[in-house]
Amino acid sequence: MLDTSKFHVKTVKQTATYGKFEMSPLVGGFGHTIGNSLRRTLLITIPGAAITRVKFDGANHLFTTLPGIKEDLVEVSLNLKKVRFTYNQNEPISLVLDKKGPGVVTAGDIQDTTTCKVANPDQVIATLADHKSNLHIDLTIERGVGYSMAKEQKTDVIGEIILDATFTPVTKVNYQVEPTRLGKKSNYDKLTVEIWTDGSVEPLTSLKLATKDLISSLSQIADPKEFEEEVVAISTGPVSQGSDISIEEIELPLRVINALKKAGYYNIETLMKAGRLEVSKAKNVGEKSLKIIDSWLKERGFAWK
């Protein structure tokens, strides 16, 4: 049995977008086991923020040409997808980009807030030809996990364009395993992990988040009752009456809880705002789950549209 008091995590190097960390000593063979698990978790589960919807002044669709702008709107939209944000709220937030020419428009021209900051202000968005040129865009930024496809979303707002969005802030992960010594024994592993991010999250923070996600997933196996019934544990104390209650308070299968979170529904307020019909479109959320939510909301005096 490994003495965990000897284990340590060393930060070899860290910048805003790169981190190199050493973990040792690990029981022989665990270096690859943990390294590969962390790598996959880092690339899959770390949440991030991205632009999901845009509305251009003077354009109703992507194939419109705006006067005085060098790029077409398809290219501008592709550039907007590359803009990264530091944003930790579950609710979507609206920002504005309003720039007059001539000159280059960058992500730094977006009027961000104290809660939602542009992480890569040098990202080029468009080029304005002359002093008569103007680019005004209303932007919707959302926090999520993985990838969101535009064709799976709908909008009732005239002129609003839905974008494909990549939320994952971790862009690349490498790991290496080397033998290391603990006292007289040399059959231990040293794990070195390198993490590249888009700057919206620090590499060490992403490493800690991935570790917690991995522990949470493995705990489902460690608790047979929770695993067999596939139900999220519920607090036995009184439930808060606020609509910011986490969806985990509802007795739903774990896969449904995860599906709701992936779709952006983290609390009761987001469920009620979206409405029953919209929530039903989320993957793995069936009629049985919706009836459980119906009953839960009704018992607590909530209602959704």
N, C-alpha and C positions, 0 to 999 in steps of 0.2 A: 504494500500500500504506500502510495506516494505521500510524503509529508507536505501538505499544502502550504505550510508556512514558508517553505523554500521557493514556492512558485512566485514569479514576478513577471510583470509586463513592462517592457522598456520601450520608450519612444526614441527611436534612432533618429528620425527626422520628420518634421511636419511643417507644411505650409498651408495656405488656404485651400489648396486643391490636391495636395499629395501628403501621404503619411506612410511611414515605415515603422513597423512595430515588431518587437521580438518577445516571444512568450516561451518560458522554460522554467524548470524542467517538466516535460510531459512524459507519461509512461510510454515506453517504446511502442510505436504503431499509432499512437494517438495524434501524432503530428499531422499525418495525412488525413485522418478521420476528421479532426477538428478543422484543419485548414480548408479542406474541400467543402465541408458543411458551412463554414463561415463565408467562403467565397460565394457560394450559391445564394445564401441568405442575404448577403450584402447587395447582390445584383437584383434581388427579387422583392424584398420586403421593406426597404427603407423608403419612407414617404418623402415627397418633394412637391414643389409648386410650379405650375406652368400656365401659360395663356390657353384658355379653352374656347373663348369666343371673342370675336372682334366685330366692330362696326365702323366702317370708313365713311366719313362725310363725303357725299357725292358719288357713292357706289353702293349698289344693291347686291352685287355678286362678285366673285373673284375674277371674272373675265371682263370687268369694266376697266377702262384706261383713265387714269386721273391726269389732268394736264399739269405739266411742270415736274412730273416725277419720272425719273429715268427708268426705274424698274416697273414691270407690270405688277399687278396685285398678287399674282401667284408667287412671284419671287419675294415680294414684301412679306407675305404670309409665311413663307419658308424661313425667312430671317426672324420673324416674330417667334416661331417655334423654338429658336435657339436661345431666346432670352430666358434667363433663370432668375428665380426669386427666392428670398428667404422669407418664408411665411408659415406660421405655425397654427393658424386658426382653421377650424373645420368649415366655416362658412365662406362661400365665394366672395371676392372683393373686386370692386370696380376701380380701375385706374384710367388715366387719360394721357394720351400723347398728343401734344399740339405744338407743331414746329413750323416756323416760316423760313423760307429760303433766302439766299442760296446756301448750299452746303450739304453736308452729310448728316443724316438723322441716325442717332445711335440709341441704344437702350437707356443711356444716361439721360435722355430727354423725356423719358416717361416720368410723370409726376407721381412718384411713389409716396408712401406714408411711413410712419414710425413702426407700424406692424407688418408692412409688406415692402421689402427693400429689393431693388434690382441687384443681383449678385454679379452680373457681368456687364457693367455699364458701357464698355467699349464695343459691344456687339453692334455691327452695322445693320440698320433696318432699311434705309432707303437713301436716295440722293435727290435733293431739290435743285432744280435748274437755275432759278432766278428769284428775284425779290418778290415776284408775284405768286410764287409757288407756296402752297401751304398743305401740310399733312395733319389731319386731325383723326385720331383713332380712339374709340372707346374700347377698353380692354377688360375682359373678365378673367381673373386669376383664381384658380382653384388648387387646393391641396389634394393629393391622391397618391396612389401606389401603382406602379407599373405603367401601363399604356392605355390611353382612352382613344377610341376610334370615332371620328366625326360622324360616320354613317350610322352609328348606333345611338346618336343623340338627335334631339329635335328642338326646334325653336319656333315661337310664335311671334317673335320680334321681327318686323320688316327691316331688311337690310343687314340683319345679324348673320355673321358667317361663323360656323362651328369649325374648329381646327382639330386635327389629330394632336394629341398631347402626350409627351413623354414626361412622366413625373419623376422617374428614378434619378436621384442625384449622384449615384455612384456610377462612374463611367467604365471603370476597369479595376480588376483585382487580381493580384498574383500572390502565390505563396510558395515558400520553400521550406523543406524540412532537412535538418542536419542533426547528426548525433551529438550528444552533449553528456557531460559527466556530472554526477552528484556524489560527492565523496569519493569512494573507491569504485563505485559502479559507473559504467559508461553506457549502459543500455537505456538511455533516455533520449528524448527528442527535444530539439529547439525549433520552434515554429516561427518563421518570419513572414509577416503579411504586409503587402504593399497595397495601398488603396488610393485610387484617383477619383476625385469628385468634381462636380461642376462649380464648386465654390459656394453653393447655397447651404452646405453643411460641412462641418469640419470632419476630416477623416477619422479622428479618434471618437468623435460623437457617433459617427455611423458605425464604427466597430462595436461600441457599447450597445447601440440599438439592435444591431444584428445579433449580438450575443443574447440579449434579453428575449428577442423573438425566437431564437433557437431553443433557449431554455423553456419558454412557454410552450412551444410545440412538443418538446420531449416530455414535458410534465403531463401531457394528455395520455402518454403511454404509462407513466409512473402511477397514475391514478386510475385503476381499472374501472371504477364505478363511473367516473366522468367520461372515460373513453367509450365504455359500452353504451351508455345512455346518450352520449354525444350531446350533452346539455351543459350550458355554461352555468356555473355555480351562482346562486342568488343569495344576496345578503339577507339574514334573518331579521335584521333591524327594520325600523320604519323607513319607507321609501320617500325620498324627497318629492315635494309636490311641484317642483320647477320643471319646465320643459327641457332643461339642459341635462336631464337624466340620461345616462349612457344607455344605448340599446342593449347592453349586456344585462340590464335589469330584467329584460323580457326573457321568459323561459323558452328560448329557441334553440334548435340544434346548432352546434358550433359552426358547421359549414354555412348555415344561413347567416349567422352573425358575421362571419368573415366576408360573405358575399355582400351584405349590406354595407359593411365598412369599405369594401373595395369600390362600391358604387357611390361612396361619399356620404352615407348616412351613419353618422357617429352618435347621434343622440335623438331624443324624441322630437325635438324641435325641427330637425332636418327632415324627419319622416313626415311630420304634419304639414310642413311647407310644401313638400314634394307631392303629397297626396297618394292615395291608395293605388290609383291607376299607374302613376309614374313609378312607384316603388315596385309594382308587380312586374315591371320590365327588367328589373335587375336579375342577373343570372343566378340560378339556384333558389330563387324566391318564388315558391309555388302558392297555390290557393290555401293549402293547409297552414303554411306559415303566416299568410295574411290574416287568416281567421284568428290565429293566436294573438297577433298584434291588435286586431279589432277588439278582442275581448279584454286584453290588457289595458288598452286606452280607455275603453268604456268604464271599466272598474275604477279607474283613477280620475275620471271626469274629463279626459282629453277627447278630442275629436279631430279627425283629419278629413280633408276634402276628397 
